[in-house]
Amino acid sequence: MSIPNRVLLEAVTEAARVAGAVALGYYRRGVGVETKNDGSPVTIADREAERAARDWIGARFAGDEILGEEFGVSMGSGRRWFIDPIDGTKTFVRGVPLWGSMIAVAEGDTVLAGAIHFPAVNELVAGALGEGAYLNDARCHVSSVADLASATILATDDRFTYNPERAPAWSSLAARVAVSRTWGDCYGYLLVATGRAELMVDDRLSPWDAASLIPIITEAGGVYSDWSGGHAVDGGDGFASNRALADAFRAALGIPSR
């Protein structure tokens, strides 16, 4: 059954709040850290926040497929939901508040709505196709900055650990802009979507990381792609910018425009 994107926007927003609230409870009292097979950290907060989001979605959208970072895929048909219960676990376990709970929903290859809740800083950004993007329920937009020398650019890690060949181009671009920072993970995308930064890049993203970014950035008036210029959630990396500087950023980083 088709559901209006406005309703899906409300759903991803609420599911992100649910996950974020659970994670915040653990954040405030501290957690132990385990290491997954891929070397990344995981905590009970990640697992319990994802479980809460799965329960919330399953109770309201029975039969839909759910893909989450911690518990993999629950098979279904029609819509597909994506959950990253804590994006920025390394940040989370160090007591830094710039982590978020990410929820998105797609039909086929099209992500219809996405939301990211940052409970430790009381910000929630969400967007849905044709419905706009919102920060704490108020419309938000990318910046209109059109001069590289005035731009703020962000990366999760400017060493580009997974693709170190990208670091020289980033360093060259960083020398041309006003501010270059590593306010990374999903928080960097919040800053682009709300006009506080002009570019955010990642050299590794999983589908549950990327899915919610697509409607949020594009509905805020920005440009989102992977480093090959594509727009699929499984592109493996991410590029988000305001529209005015997108071509200049792509040229500097060697990212094609499709």
N, C-alpha and C positions, 0 to 999 in steps of 0.2 A: 504494500500500500504506500502510495506517495505521501510524503509529509512535507509541508511547506518549510522552506529554509529558515523562516523566522522561528518556527517551532524547534527546529534542530539547533538553531543558535541558542535558544533558551536552554535546550537540553545539554549541550556541551558546556555551557557556562555553569550550570548547576552541578554537573558531574565533576568539573574541575574544582568547584568549591568543596565538594564532598572529599575528593582526594586530598586537596590542599589542607583541609581542616584536620584530617587524620595525620598527615605528615607533620603539620605544625605542632601537634601535641607531643610527638617524639622529639622534634627539633628543640623544643624548650627544655627538655630534661636530659637530652643526650642519649646516644645509642652506641652500641658496639658495631664494628665494621667487619664484614667478611669480604673475601675476594672471589669473584666469579671466574669461570674458566678463561674468559678473555682478558683477565687482569683488572677489570674494572671493579669498583667497590659496590657493595650492596648492604642494606641494613633492613632490620625489621620494619622500619618506617616505609621503605620502598614497597615491601611486600603487602603490608597492611593497607597502605593507601591505594595500591592497585586493586586489592581484593574489595575494598569499599566501592571503588568506581565500577568494577565489574558487577557487583551486586546491584548497584543503582541502575546501571544500563540494562542489565538482564531483566530486572523487574518491570521495566517500562518498554523495552524494545525486544521482547522475547523472540528468539529465532535469528536475530542478527549475529553476524560474526564479530568477535572481539579479538584484537591483537594487542598484547601488552608486553612491555619489556621484561617483566619478571616471570610471567606465567605462560608466555607464548600465545598460541591461537586457540580460541574456542570456536569450533566450526559452526557456521550458520549460512544463511542465504540472504541475498539482497544487500542491505547496507553493511558496511564494515566500519567498526569503531577502532580507534587507536588510543592507547593509553601509555603515557610515560609518567609514572606516579611521582617521581622526583627527577627532574632534569637538572643536573648539577649536583649529583650526590657528593662529589669531592668538596664542593662549596658547602653543602648542607652539613657534613660531618665536621667541618672546621668552624662552624658557627657563623658563617657569612650568609646574609639573608637573601642573596640574589639567586635563589633557586625557584623552580616553578613546577606545578603539576599541569601536564598537557593532555588535552582530550581533543579528538577530531572524529568526524564521521564522513564517510565517502560512499558514493555509489559508483561502481565500476572504477574507472581511473580518475574520477572527479571528486575532489574533496569539497564537500558542501559547506561544512562549518568547522570551526576550530576555536579553542579557548585555552588560555594559559593563566593559571592562578598563581600569584606570588604572595602567599598569605603573610610571610614575615615582613613584607613592606606594604601590605594592604593595597595591592594593585591587581587588577584582572583585565586582561585584554582579550577580545574575542571578535570574530568576524564570520560572516556567512555570505555566500555568493548572492549578489543583488541586494543585500541587506546592510552593507556598510561594516565598518569596524568601530569598536567601542573600547574605551578605557573607563572602567568603573561606571558603565552605563551611559557615558557621554561620548559622542562621536569623536573619533581621533583620526588624524591624518599624518602622512609623512611630511617632512619639511619641504620648503621651496628653495633651499640653498642650492645655488647653481654654480658656485665658484669653488674649485677644488681647494684653494687656499683657505677657505672658511669652513671646510668640512670636518666632521668628527667620524672616524672610522674605527671599527671594533672587530675583534676576532677572539674566539675562545682561547686560542693559544697561538701567538705570533711566531712560534717555532715551526708550526705546521708539521707536527710529529709524524703524521701518517703520510704526508706528501711534502717532504722537506724541500723539494725542488721549487715549491711555490713561495718559499720564504724570501728570496731575493726580490721578486716583484712586489711583494707586500712591503718590504723595507723601503723600496724605491718610492712606492706610493705614499707610505707613511711620512716620508721626508717632505712631501709636497702639500700636506694637509695641516689644518690647525691643531687637531688632537688625534692621537692614535692610542687606543687603550685595549685592554683585554677584559672588558666587562662582558664575559662570555656566556656560553650556554644560551638558554632561551631568553635571558634577560637582555642580551644585546638586540634581539629581534623586537622585544617590547620597545626599546629605545628608538629603533628605526620607525616602527609603526606609529609612534606617538610624536615624532618630529624632533626627538632629542639627540639623534645621531643620524648620519646619512648612509652608512654602510655597515653591515654585519656579515661576516663570513665564517664558515666552518669547513674543516677539511675531512670531517667524518660525521655523518648523520645516519641514523637508522630510520625506518619508516615512521616509527612512533615519535621520533624527534621532528621530522620534516612535515608531517601531515597537517598539523594545525597552523604551521607558519604560512602555508600557501594562501588560504582565504584571508588570514589576518593582514598580511602584508599587501596583497593585491587590493583588498577592499579598503585599505587605508590610502590607496593611491600609489603604492610603490611597485617595485619590480622584484619578483622572486624567481630563482632558477637554481639548478645545480651548476657545477663548474663546467659542464659540457654545454650549457645553455638550455637544457631540458627542464621539464616541470613535474616529473614523476616523483612520487613520494619515496621511491626506492633509488633515487639518483645517487645516494651515498655521500653527498656533501651539499653545502648550501651557500647561496649568495642572495642577500636582500639589500635593497637600496631605495632611496627616494628616486623618483622618475627623472628629475632634472639632471642628475649626475650619473645615471645608470650606464650610459654609453661610455663616459669617461672612465668610470671604475672598471668596466669590462675590458676596455682597451688596455688599461694599466695592468690588469691581472691576467690578460690573455684568455678571457672568457668569451666565447662566441655569442652572438645574439641570434635567436631563432624567431 
